[in-house]
Amino acid sequence: MLTTVIMVVALIAIFYFMLIRPENKKKKEAQQLRDSLAVGDEVTTIGGIVGTICHVKENSIVIETGADRVRIELMKWAIANKGAQTEEAAK
């Protein structure tokens, strides 16, 4: 009986340290990135759109893409990272 309890506790600990904790850390880092967005930052969205932030709202941002100055409003959760993502950085 004691062995079974110890194995269950060990299994829960392994799940916590291998799955839950790293995922929470990733979410926290992504939230800090989205909270630190400012006008003038270059961002890449989860869809691969690269643009410069021209307006920041509470839950969304407006980015300007390309030479023709197209403006797109996106939700903050759609931002993948700051800066243009290259193939080397993606790997």
C-alpha angles and dihedrals in degrees: 000000000000091000091055092051091049091050092050092049090048091050092051091049091050091050090049096050097038102039117009102041097049091047092052090048091052092050091050092051091048091050091050089051092051093046091052096054113127138177111281097030116130111227140182120215127217087256093056099255112146120203148137120259112244100169134020122204130178097270102006143043134209116225130191116219133194133348093296089064098234111180121214127184113218135177114252092240088065092067112104100182146330117269130023111305113230128195091255092053092047092058 
